[in-house]
Amino acid sequence: VERGLGVALLPGTAVAREVAGKTLRAVKMKDAPPMQNTIVAYRRRDAGKPEGIVAAFLDLLESK
């Protein structure tokens, strides 16, 4: 894409440096639906009880 050979749909955070450096140009798409990703993580049952930051993160997810 930087060489002018294509188009990519990327999050702004992934190309912020290139846009600021003018090696890429951001183009807004009219009426484009928002992009979203679904991430699924499984914890093994035999992994033991989560502790510390992992436990806090799981508590945060469960509260939503």
PDB file of N, CA, C, O and CB in Angstrom:
ATOM      1  N   VAL A   1       0.835  -1.192   0.000  1.00  0.00           N
ATOM      2  CA  VAL A   1       0.000   0.000   0.000  1.00  0.00           C
ATOM      3  C   VAL A   1       0.878   1.253   0.000  1.00  0.00           C
ATOM      4  O   VAL A   1       0.584   2.213  -0.712  1.00  0.00           O
ATOM      5  CB  VAL A   1      -0.949   0.000   1.219  1.00  0.00           C
ATOM      6  N   GLU A   2       1.945   1.251   0.787  1.00  0.00           N
ATOM      7  CA  GLU A   2       2.834   2.417   0.819  1.00  0.00           C
ATOM      8  C   GLU A   2       3.466   2.694  -0.543  1.00  0.00           C
ATOM      9  O   GLU A   2       3.857   3.828  -0.821  1.00  0.00           O
ATOM     10  CB  GLU A   2       3.927   2.211   1.861  1.00  0.00           C
ATOM     11  N   ARG A   3       3.570   1.697  -1.376  1.00  0.00           N
ATOM     12  CA  ARG A   3       4.175   1.872  -2.699  1.00  0.00           C
ATOM     13  C   ARG A   3       3.147   2.210  -3.765  1.00  0.00           C
ATOM     14  O   ARG A   3       3.464   2.229  -4.954  1.00  0.00           O
ATOM     15  CB  ARG A   3       4.922   0.622  -3.098  1.00  0.00           C
ATOM     16  N   GLY A   4       1.908   2.480  -3.340  1.00  0.00           N
ATOM     17  CA  GLY A   4       0.877   2.863  -4.292  1.00  0.00           C
ATOM     18  C   GLY A   4       0.292   1.701  -5.063  1.00  0.00           C
ATOM     19  O   GLY A   4      -0.255   1.887  -6.150  1.00  0.00           O
ATOM     20  N   LEU A   5       0.399   0.508  -4.514  1.00  0.00           N
ATOM     21  CA  LEU A   5      -0.045  -0.680  -5.236  1.00  0.00           C
ATOM     22  C   LEU A   5      -1.337  -1.276  -4.694  1.00  0.00           C
ATOM     23  O   LEU A   5      -1.704  -2.384  -5.085  1.00  0.00           O
ATOM     24  CB  LEU A   5       1.027  -1.715  -5.200  1.00  0.00           C
ATOM     25  N   GLY A   6      -2.029  -0.583  -3.816  1.00  0.00           N
ATOM     26  CA  GLY A   6      -3.254  -1.184  -3.298  1.00  0.00           C
ATOM     27  C   GLY A   6      -3.948  -0.335  -2.266  1.00  0.00           C
ATOM     28  O   GLY A   6      -3.591   0.815  -2.013  1.00  0.00           O
ATOM     29  N   VAL A   7      -4.948  -0.945  -1.685  1.00  0.00           N
ATOM     30  CA  VAL A   7      -5.783  -0.305  -0.674  1.00  0.00           C
ATOM     31  C   VAL A   7      -5.881  -1.263   0.504  1.00  0.00           C
ATOM     32  O   VAL A   7      -5.927  -2.478   0.312  1.00  0.00           O
ATOM     33  CB  VAL A   7      -7.209   0.063  -1.239  1.00  0.00           C
ATOM     34  N   ALA A   8      -5.913  -0.730   1.714  1.00  0.00           N
ATOM     35  CA  ALA A   8      -6.070  -1.567   2.903  1.00  0.00           C
ATOM     36  C   ALA A   8      -7.020  -0.885   3.871  1.00  0.00           C
ATOM     37  O   ALA A   8      -7.008   0.338   4.010  1.00  0.00           O
ATOM     38  CB  ALA A   8      -4.701  -1.841   3.581  1.00  0.00           C
ATOM     39  N   LEU A   9      -7.834  -1.675   4.533  1.00  0.00           N
ATOM     40  CA  LEU A   9      -8.703  -1.175   5.594  1.00  0.00           C
ATOM     41  C   LEU A   9      -8.023  -1.507   6.913  1.00  0.00           C
ATOM     42  O   LEU A   9      -7.951  -2.669   7.312  1.00  0.00           O
ATOM     43  CB  LEU A   9     -10.153  -1.799   5.515  1.00  0.00           C
ATOM     44  N   LEU A  10      -7.529  -0.480   7.580  1.00  0.00           N
ATOM     45  CA  LEU A  10      -6.765  -0.667   8.808  1.00  0.00           C
ATOM     46  C   LEU A  10      -7.239   0.303   9.871  1.00  0.00           C
ATOM     47  O   LEU A  10      -7.737   1.379   9.541  1.00  0.00           O
ATOM     48  CB  LEU A  10      -5.264  -0.486   8.551  1.00  0.00           C
ATOM     49  N   PRO A  11      -7.096  -0.056  11.148  1.00  0.00           N
ATOM     50  CA  PRO A  11      -7.422   0.902  12.202  1.00  0.00           C
ATOM     51  C   PRO A  11      -6.425   2.061  12.179  1.00  0.00           C
ATOM     52  O   PRO A  11      -5.246   1.876  11.878  1.00  0.00           O
ATOM     53  CB  PRO A  11      -7.422   0.211  13.591  1.00  0.00           C
ATOM     54  N   GLY A  12      -6.911   3.240  12.497  1.00  0.00           N
ATOM     55  CA  GLY A  12      -6.056   4.425  12.491  1.00  0.00           C
ATOM     56  C   GLY A  12      -4.845   4.291  13.384  1.00  0.00           C
ATOM     57  O   GLY A  12      -3.779   4.819  13.065  1.00  0.00           O
ATOM     58  N   THR A  13      -4.992   3.585  14.512  1.00  0.00           N
ATOM     59  CA  THR A  13      -3.864   3.414  15.424  1.00  0.00           C
ATOM     60  C   THR A  13      -2.733   2.608  14.793  1.00  0.00           C
ATOM     61  O   THR A  13      -1.573   2.764  15.173  1.00  0.00           O
ATOM     62  CB  THR A  13      -4.326   2.737  16.699  1.00  0.00           C
ATOM     63  N   ALA A  14      -3.065   1.751  13.834  1.00  0.00           N
ATOM     64  CA  ALA A  14      -2.044   0.919  13.186  1.00  0.00           C
ATOM     65  C   ALA A  14      -1.204   1.699  12.183  1.00  0.00           C
ATOM     66  O   ALA A  14      -0.088   1.291  11.864  1.00  0.00           O
ATOM     67  CB  ALA A  14      -2.698  -0.256  12.490  1.00  0.00           C
ATOM     68  N   VAL A  15      -1.723   2.809  11.685  1.00  0.00           N
ATOM     69  CA  VAL A  15      -1.014   3.566  10.644  1.00  0.00           C
ATOM     70  C   VAL A  15      -0.809   5.034  11.009  1.00  0.00           C
ATOM     71  O   VAL A  15      -0.484   5.845  10.142  1.00  0.00           O
ATOM     72  CB  VAL A  15      -1.773   3.477   9.338  1.00  0.00           C
ATOM     73  N   ALA A  16      -0.995   5.381  12.274  1.00  0.00           N
ATOM     74  CA  ALA A  16      -0.884   6.786  12.695  1.00  0.00           C
ATOM     75  C   ALA A  16       0.477   7.378  12.343  1.00  0.00           C
ATOM     76  O   ALA A  16       0.553   8.516  11.880  1.00  0.00           O
ATOM     77  CB  ALA A  16      -1.122   6.907  14.200  1.00  0.00           C
ATOM     78  N   ARG A  17       1.534   6.629  12.554  1.00  0.00           N
ATOM     79  CA  ARG A  17       2.887   7.129  12.266  1.00  0.00           C
ATOM     80  C   ARG A  17       3.064   7.385  10.769  1.00  0.00           C
ATOM     81  O   ARG A  17       3.636   8.400  10.371  1.00  0.00           O
ATOM     82  CB  ARG A  17       3.953   6.125  12.762  1.00  0.00           C
ATOM     83  N   GLU A  18       2.576   6.470   9.952  1.00  0.00           N
ATOM     84  CA  GLU A  18       2.708   6.619   8.503  1.00  0.00           C
ATOM     85  C   GLU A  18       1.873   7.784   7.980  1.00  0.00           C
ATOM     86  O   GLU A  18       2.305   8.509   7.084  1.00  0.00           O
ATOM     87  CB  GLU A  18       2.297   5.328   7.802  1.00  0.00           C
ATOM     88  N   VAL A  19       0.684   7.962   8.537  1.00  0.00           N
ATOM     89  CA  VAL A  19      -0.160   9.096   8.131  1.00  0.00           C
ATOM     90  C   VAL A  19       0.510  10.403   8.545  1.00  0.00           C
ATOM     91  O   VAL A  19       0.539  11.357   7.768  1.00  0.00           O
ATOM     92  CB  VAL A  19      -1.583   8.989   8.762  1.00  0.00           C
ATOM     93  N   ALA A  20       1.052  10.452   9.772  1.00  0.00           N
ATOM     94  CA  ALA A  20       1.746  11.663  10.233  1.00  0.00           C
ATOM     95  C   ALA A  20       2.978  11.946   9.376  1.00  0.00           C
ATOM     96  O   ALA A  20       3.295  13.106   9.110  1.00  0.00           O
ATOM     97  CB  ALA A  20       2.153  11.519  11.712  1.00  0.00           C
ATOM     98  N   GLY A  21       3.673  10.897   8.945  1.00  0.00           N
ATOM     99  CA  GLY A  21       4.859  11.056   8.106  1.00  0.00           C
ATOM    100  C   GLY A  21       4.548  11.210   6.628  1.00  0.00           C
ATOM    101  O   GLY A  21       5.449  11.346   5.801  1.00  0.00           O
ATOM    102  N   LYS A  22       3.258  11.187   6.308  1.00  0.00           N
ATOM    103  CA  LYS A  22       2.761  11.378   4.942  1.00  0.00           C
ATOM    104  C   LYS A  22       3.233  10.302   3.958  1.00  0.00           C
ATOM    105  O   LYS A  22       3.313  10.544   2.753  1.00  0.00           O
ATOM    106  CB  LYS A  22       3.189  12.729   4.439  1.00  0.00           C
ATOM    107  N   THR A  23       3.546   9.107   4.486  1.00  0.00           N
ATOM    108  CA  THR A  23       3.831   7.999   3.573  1.00  0.00           C
ATOM    109  C   THR A  23       2.549   7.249   3.236  1.00  0.00           C
ATOM    110  O   THR A  23       2.506   6.480   2.276  1.00  0.00           O
ATOM    111  CB  THR A  23       4.868   7.036   4.188  1.00  0.00           C
ATOM    112  N   LEU A  24       1.507   7.474   4.028  1.00  0.00           N
ATOM    113  CA  LEU A  24       0.168   6.960   3.739  1.00  0.00           C
ATOM    114  C   LEU A  24      -0.829   8.082   3.923  1.00  0.00           C
ATOM    115  O   LEU A  24      -0.576   9.035   4.659  1.00  0.00           O
ATOM    116  CB  LEU A  24      -0.188   5.749   4.650  1.00  0.00           C
ATOM    117  N   ARG A  25      -1.951   7.968   3.260  1.00  0.00           N
ATOM    118  CA  ARG A  25      -3.007   8.969   3.393  1.00  0.00           C
ATOM    119  C   ARG A  25      -4.281   8.266   3.839  1.00  0.00           C
ATOM    120  O   ARG A  25      -4.678   7.253   3.263  1.00  0.00           O
ATOM    121  CB  ARG A  25      -3.233   9.742   2.053  1.00  0.00           C
ATOM    122  N   ALA A  26      -4.913   8.811   4.862  1.00  0.00           N
ATOM    123  CA  ALA A  26      -6.185   8.268   5.341  1.00  0.00           C
ATOM    124  C   ALA A  26      -7.313   8.817   4.479  1.00  0.00           C
ATOM    125  O   ALA A  26      -7.358  10.012   4.186  1.00  0.00           O
ATOM    126  CB  ALA A  26      -6.416   8.617   6.844  1.00  0.00           C
ATOM    127  N   VAL A  27      -8.206   7.953   4.083  1.00  0.00           N
ATOM    128  CA  VAL A  27      -9.360   8.336   3.275  1.00  0.00           C
ATOM    129  C   VAL A  27     -10.602   7.847   3.998  1.00  0.00           C
ATOM    130  O   VAL A  27     -10.733   6.658   4.288  1.00  0.00           O
ATOM    131  CB  VAL A  27      -9.275   7.746   1.820  1.00  0.00           C
ATOM    132  N   LYS A  28     -11.512   8.763   4.288  1.00  0.00           N
ATOM    133  CA  LYS A  28     -12.757   8.374   4.946  1.00  0.00           C
ATOM    134  C   LYS A  28     -13.686   7.744   3.923  1.00  0.00           C
ATOM    135  O   LYS A  28     -13.829   8.236   2.804  1.00  0.00           O
ATOM    136  CB  LYS A  28     -13.435   9.592   5.628  1.00  0.00           C
ATOM    137  N   MET A  29     -14.313   6.653   4.323  1.00  0.00           N
ATOM    138  CA  MET A  29     -15.247   5.958   3.442  1.00  0.00           C
ATOM    139  C   MET A  29     -16.663   6.374   3.808  1.00  0.00           C
ATOM    140  O   MET A  29     -17.081   6.232   4.957  1.00  0.00           O
ATOM    141  CB  MET A  29     -15.078   4.411   3.544  1.00  0.00           C
ATOM    142  N   LYS A  30     -17.386   6.880   2.843  1.00  0.00           N
ATOM    143  CA  LYS A  30     -18.748   7.338   3.075  1.00  0.00           C
ATOM    144  C   LYS A  30     -19.656   6.134   3.335  1.00  0.00           C
ATOM    145  O   LYS A  30     -19.632   5.153   2.592  1.00  0.00           O
ATOM    146  CB  LYS A  30     -19.263   8.164   1.868  1.00  0.00           C
ATOM    147  N   ASP A  31     -20.445   6.223   4.390  1.00  0.00           N
ATOM    148  CA  ASP A  31     -21.426   5.197   4.749  1.00  0.00           C
ATOM    149  C   ASP A  31     -20.821   3.821   5.000  1.00  0.00           C
ATOM    150  O   ASP A  31     -21.501   2.809   4.826  1.00  0.00           O
ATOM    151  CB  ASP A  31     -22.449   5.089   3.668  1.00  0.00           C
ATOM    152  N   ALA A  32     -19.565   3.767   5.402  1.00  0.00           N
ATOM    153  CA  ALA A  32     -18.941   2.473   5.696  1.00  0.00           C
ATOM    154  C   ALA A  32     -19.390   1.999   7.077  1.00  0.00           C
ATOM    155  O   ALA A  32     -19.419   2.786   8.023  1.00  0.00           O
ATOM    156  CB  ALA A  32     -17.382   2.573   5.627  1.00  0.00           C
ATOM    157  N   PRO A  33     -19.737   0.727   7.199  1.00  0.00           N
ATOM    158  CA  PRO A  33     -20.117   0.218   8.519  1.00  0.00           C
ATOM    159  C   PRO A  33     -18.889   0.169   9.422  1.00  0.00           C
ATOM    160  O   PRO A  33     -17.775  -0.025   8.936  1.00  0.00           O
ATOM    161  CB  PRO A  33     -20.766  -1.188   8.405  1.00  0.00           C
ATOM    162  N   PRO A  34     -19.075   0.340  10.724  1.00  0.00           N
ATOM    163  CA  PRO A  34     -17.925   0.278  11.628  1.00  0.00           C
ATOM    164  C   PRO A  34     -17.327  -1.125  11.629  1.00  0.00           C
ATOM    165  O   PRO A  34     -18.037  -2.125  11.529  1.00  0.00           O
ATOM    166  CB  PRO A  34     -18.335   0.686  13.060  1.00  0.00           C
ATOM    167  N   MET A  35     -16.014  -1.170  11.744  1.00  0.00           N
ATOM    168  CA  MET A  35     -15.332  -2.464  11.800  1.00  0.00           C
ATOM    169  C   MET A  35     -15.280  -2.921  13.247  1.00  0.00           C
ATOM    170  O   MET A  35     -15.164  -2.104  14.161  1.00  0.00           O
ATOM    171  CB  MET A  35     -13.897  -2.377  11.191  1.00  0.00           C
ATOM    172  N   GLN A  36     -15.365  -4.219  13.451  1.00  0.00           N
ATOM    173  CA  GLN A  36     -15.241  -4.747  14.805  1.00  0.00           C
ATOM    174  C   GLN A  36     -14.595  -6.119  14.754  1.00  0.00           C
ATOM    175  O   GLN A  36     -14.698  -6.841  13.762  1.00  0.00           O
ATOM    176  CB  GLN A  36     -16.618  -4.819  15.501  1.00  0.00           C
ATOM    177  N   ASN A  37     -13.933  -6.456  15.834  1.00  0.00           N
ATOM    178  CA  ASN A  37     -13.310  -7.768  15.970  1.00  0.00           C
ATOM    179  C   ASN A  37     -13.906  -8.457  17.181  1.00  0.00           C
ATOM    180  O   ASN A  37     -14.203  -7.809  18.185  1.00  0.00           O
ATOM    181  CB  ASN A  37     -11.762  -7.655  16.099  1.00  0.00           C
ATOM    182  N   THR A  38     -14.081  -9.741  17.093  1.00  0.00           N
ATOM    183  CA  THR A  38     -14.503 -10.533  18.231  1.00  0.00           C
ATOM    184  C   THR A  38     -13.314 -11.375  18.657  1.00  0.00           C
ATOM    185  O   THR A  38     -12.726 -12.096  17.851  1.00  0.00           O
ATOM    186  CB  THR A  38     -15.748 -11.422  17.891  1.00  0.00           C
ATOM    187  N   ILE A  39     -12.970 -11.275  19.922  1.00  0.00           N
ATOM    188  CA  ILE A  39     -11.843 -12.032  20.454  1.00  0.00           C
ATOM    189  C   ILE A  39     -12.375 -12.969  21.527  1.00  0.00           C
ATOM    190  O   ILE A  39     -13.101 -12.550  22.428  1.00  0.00           O
ATOM    191  CB  ILE A  39     -10.734 -11.085  21.026  1.00  0.00           C
ATOM    192  N   VAL A  40     -12.015 -14.218  21.423  1.00  0.00           N
ATOM    193  CA  VAL A  40     -12.449 -15.221  22.388  1.00  0.00           C
ATOM    194  C   VAL A  40     -11.210 -15.845  23.004  1.00  0.00           C
ATOM    195  O   VAL A  40     -10.286 -16.241  22.294  1.00  0.00           O
ATOM    196  CB  VAL A  40     -13.357 -16.306  21.720  1.00  0.00           C
ATOM    197  N   ALA A  41     -11.192 -15.932  24.327  1.00  0.00           N
ATOM    198  CA  ALA A  41     -10.076 -16.567  25.027  1.00  0.00           C
ATOM    199  C   ALA A  41     -10.637 -17.622  25.972  1.00  0.00           C
ATOM    200  O   ALA A  41     -11.630 -17.393  26.663  1.00  0.00           O
ATOM    201  CB  ALA A  41      -9.218 -15.514  25.808  1.00  0.00           C
ATOM    202  N   TYR A  42     -10.000 -18.753  25.987  1.00  0.00           N
ATOM    203  CA  TYR A  42     -10.402 -19.838  26.877  1.00  0.00           C
ATOM    204  C   TYR A  42      -9.273 -20.116  27.852  1.00  0.00           C
ATOM    205  O   TYR A  42      -8.099 -20.110  27.483  1.00  0.00           O
ATOM    206  CB  TYR A  42     -10.767 -21.118  26.076  1.00  0.00           C
ATOM    207  N   ARG A  43      -9.640 -20.356  29.089  1.00  0.00           N
ATOM    208  CA  ARG A  43      -8.656 -20.707  30.106  1.00  0.00           C
ATOM    209  C   ARG A  43      -8.822 -22.186  30.423  1.00  0.00           C
ATOM    210  O   ARG A  43      -9.938 -22.655  30.651  1.00  0.00           O
ATOM    211  CB  ARG A  43      -8.818 -19.826  31.394  1.00  0.00           C
ATOM    212  N   ARG A  44      -7.732 -22.908  30.439  1.00  0.00           N
ATOM    213  CA  ARG A  44      -7.789 -24.332  30.750  1.00  0.00           C
ATOM    214  C   ARG A  44      -8.313 -24.546  32.163  1.00  0.00           C
ATOM    215  O   ARG A  44      -7.961 -23.803  33.079  1.00  0.00           O
ATOM    216  CB  ARG A  44      -6.405 -24.977  30.591  1.00  0.00           C
ATOM    217  N   ARG A  45      -9.142 -25.546  32.337  1.00  0.00           N
ATOM    218  CA  ARG A  45      -9.709 -25.835  33.662  1.00  0.00           C
ATOM    219  C   ARG A  45      -8.630 -26.217  34.670  1.00  0.00           C
ATOM    220  O   ARG A  45      -8.776 -25.949  35.863  1.00  0.00           O
ATOM    221  CB  ARG A  45     -10.739 -26.960  33.561  1.00  0.00           C
ATOM    222  N   ASP A  46      -7.565 -26.829  34.211  1.00  0.00           N
ATOM    223  CA  ASP A  46      -6.514 -27.266  35.134  1.00  0.00           C
ATOM    224  C   ASP A  46      -5.424 -26.206  35.334  1.00  0.00           C
ATOM    225  O   ASP A  46      -4.363 -26.503  35.885  1.00  0.00           O
ATOM    226  CB  ASP A  46      -5.885 -28.552  34.623  1.00  0.00           C
ATOM    227  N   ALA A  47      -5.679 -24.985  34.894  1.00  0.00           N
ATOM    228  CA  ALA A  47      -4.676 -23.924  35.005  1.00  0.00           C
ATOM    229  C   ALA A  47      -4.620 -23.313  36.402  1.00  0.00           C
ATOM    230  O   ALA A  47      -3.727 -22.513  36.685  1.00  0.00           O
ATOM    231  CB  ALA A  47      -4.961 -22.839  33.990  1.00  0.00           C
ATOM    232  N   GLY A  48      -5.545 -23.669  37.268  1.00  0.00           N
ATOM    233  CA  GLY A  48      -5.568 -23.087  38.604  1.00  0.00           C
ATOM    234  C   GLY A  48      -6.375 -21.800  38.620  1.00  0.00           C
ATOM    235  O   GLY A  48      -6.820 -21.312  37.581  1.00  0.00           O
ATOM    236  N   LYS A  49      -6.555 -21.263  39.814  1.00  0.00           N
ATOM    237  CA  LYS A  49      -7.345 -20.041  39.967  1.00  0.00           C
ATOM    238  C   LYS A  49      -6.523 -18.837  39.497  1.00  0.00           C
ATOM    239  O   LYS A  49      -5.358 -18.699  39.869  1.00  0.00           O
ATOM    240  CB  LYS A  49      -7.797 -19.856  41.448  1.00  0.00           C
ATOM    241  N   PRO A  50      -7.128 -17.962  38.679  1.00  0.00           N
ATOM    242  CA  PRO A  50      -6.399 -16.766  38.227  1.00  0.00           C
ATOM    243  C   PRO A  50      -6.041 -15.868  39.411  1.00  0.00           C
ATOM    244  O   PRO A  50      -6.798 -15.762  40.376  1.00  0.00           O
ATOM    245  CB  PRO A  50      -7.240 -15.974  37.197  1.00  0.00           C
ATOM    246  N   GLU A  51      -4.891 -15.234  39.321  1.00  0.00           N
ATOM    247  CA  GLU A  51      -4.437 -14.343  40.391  1.00  0.00           C
ATOM    248  C   GLU A  51      -3.997 -13.006  39.806  1.00  0.00           C
ATOM    249  O   GLU A  51      -3.775 -12.877  38.602  1.00  0.00           O
ATOM    250  CB  GLU A  51      -3.281 -14.988  41.190  1.00  0.00           C
ATOM    251  N   GLY A  52      -3.878 -12.031  40.674  1.00  0.00           N
ATOM    252  CA  GLY A  52      -3.315 -10.738  40.311  1.00  0.00           C
ATOM    253  C   GLY A  52      -4.042 -10.047  39.173  1.00  0.00           C
ATOM    254  O   GLY A  52      -5.269  -9.959  39.159  1.00  0.00           O
ATOM    255  N   ILE A  53      -3.266  -9.562  38.224  1.00  0.00           N
ATOM    256  CA  ILE A  53      -3.821  -8.768  37.127  1.00  0.00           C
ATOM    257  C   ILE A  53      -4.748  -9.593  36.240  1.00  0.00           C
ATOM    258  O   ILE A  53      -5.702  -9.057  35.677  1.00  0.00           O
ATOM    259  CB  ILE A  53      -2.699  -8.176  36.289  1.00  0.00           C
ATOM    260  N   VAL A  54      -4.476 -10.893  36.109  1.00  0.00           N
ATOM    261  CA  VAL A  54      -5.353 -11.752  35.307  1.00  0.00           C
ATOM    262  C   VAL A  54      -6.721 -11.842  35.968  1.00  0.00           C
ATOM    263  O   VAL A  54      -7.744 -11.745  35.289  1.00  0.00           O
ATOM    264  CB  VAL A  54      -4.738 -13.168  35.134  1.00  0.00           C
ATOM    265  N   ALA A  55      -6.752 -12.026  37.285  1.00  0.00           N
ATOM    266  CA  ALA A  55      -8.024 -12.087  38.012  1.00  0.00           C
ATOM    267  C   ALA A  55      -8.771 -10.763  37.899  1.00  0.00           C
ATOM    268  O   ALA A  55      -9.989 -10.754  37.716  1.00  0.00           O
ATOM    269  CB  ALA A  55      -7.785 -12.436  39.495  1.00  0.00           C
ATOM    270  N   ALA A  56      -8.057  -9.645  38.005  1.00  0.00           N
ATOM    271  CA  ALA A  56      -8.693  -8.329  37.894  1.00  0.00           C
ATOM    272  C   ALA A  56      -9.277  -8.125  36.501  1.00  0.00           C
ATOM    273  O   ALA A  56     -10.369  -7.575  36.359  1.00  0.00           O
ATOM    274  CB  ALA A  56      -7.685  -7.214  38.212  1.00  0.00           C
ATOM    275  N   PHE A  57      -8.559  -8.562  35.479  1.00  0.00           N
ATOM    276  CA  PHE A  57      -9.044  -8.433  34.106  1.00  0.00           C
ATOM    277  C   PHE A  57     -10.299  -9.275  33.902  1.00  0.00           C
ATOM    278  O   PHE A  57     -11.267  -8.808  33.301  1.00  0.00           O
ATOM    279  CB  PHE A  57      -7.951  -8.852  33.104  1.00  0.00           C
ATOM    280  N   LEU A  58     -10.290 -10.495  34.390  1.00  0.00           N
ATOM    281  CA  LEU A  58     -11.467 -11.356  34.254  1.00  0.00           C
ATOM    282  C   LEU A  58     -12.661 -10.779  35.012  1.00  0.00           C
ATOM    283  O   LEU A  58     -13.792 -10.859  34.532  1.00  0.00           O
ATOM    284  CB  LEU A  58     -11.155 -12.772  34.762  1.00  0.00           C
ATOM    285  N   ASP A  59     -12.423 -10.201  36.188  1.00  0.00           N
ATOM    286  CA  ASP A  59     -13.502  -9.544  36.939  1.00  0.00           C
ATOM    287  C   ASP A  59     -14.087  -8.395  36.133  1.00  0.00           C
ATOM    288  O   ASP A  59     -15.304  -8.210  36.099  1.00  0.00           O
ATOM    289  CB  ASP A  59     -12.986  -9.028  38.301  1.00  0.00           C
ATOM    290  N   LEU A  60     -13.226  -7.627  35.487  1.00  0.00           N
ATOM    291  CA  LEU A  60     -13.689  -6.512  34.660  1.00  0.00           C
ATOM    292  C   LEU A  60     -14.557  -7.022  33.515  1.00  0.00           C
ATOM    293  O   LEU A  60     -15.620  -6.461  33.246  1.00  0.00           O
ATOM    294  CB  LEU A  60     -12.494  -5.712  34.107  1.00  0.00           C
ATOM    295  N   LEU A  61     -14.116  -8.073  32.845  1.00  0.00           N
ATOM    296  CA  LEU A  61     -14.899  -8.629  31.741  1.00  0.00           C
ATOM    297  C   LEU A  61     -16.252  -9.140  32.215  1.00  0.00           C
ATOM    298  O   LEU A  61     -17.266  -8.933  31.547  1.00  0.00           O
ATOM    299  CB  LEU A  61     -14.130  -9.755  31.063  1.00  0.00           C
ATOM    300  N   GLU A  62     -16.272  -9.800  33.356  1.00  0.00           N
ATOM    301  CA  GLU A  62     -17.522 -10.351  33.871  1.00  0.00           C
ATOM    302  C   GLU A  62     -18.485  -9.263  34.323  1.00  0.00           C
ATOM    303  O   GLU A  62     -19.694  -9.491  34.365  1.00  0.00           O
ATOM    304  CB  GLU A  62     -17.239 -11.293  35.023  1.00  0.00           C
ATOM    305  N   SER A  63     -17.971  -8.080  34.662  1.00  0.00           N
ATOM    306  CA  SER A  63     -18.842  -6.993  35.130  1.00  0.00           C
ATOM    307  C   SER A  63     -19.543  -6.274  33.984  1.00  0.00           C
ATOM    308  O   SER A  63     -20.467  -5.496  34.222  1.00  0.00           O
ATOM    309  CB  SER A  63     -18.035  -5.991  35.936  1.00  0.00           C
ATOM    310  N   LYS A  64     -19.126  -6.519  32.758  1.00  0.00           N
ATOM    311  CA  LYS A  64     -19.709  -5.830  31.590  1.00  0.00           C
ATOM    312  C   LYS A  64     -20.910  -6.554  31.069  1.00  0.00           C
ATOM    313  O   LYS A  64     -21.521  -6.116  30.094  1.00  0.00           O
ATOM    314  CB  LYS A  64     -18.689  -5.687  30.479  1.00  0.00           C
TER     315      LYS A  64
END
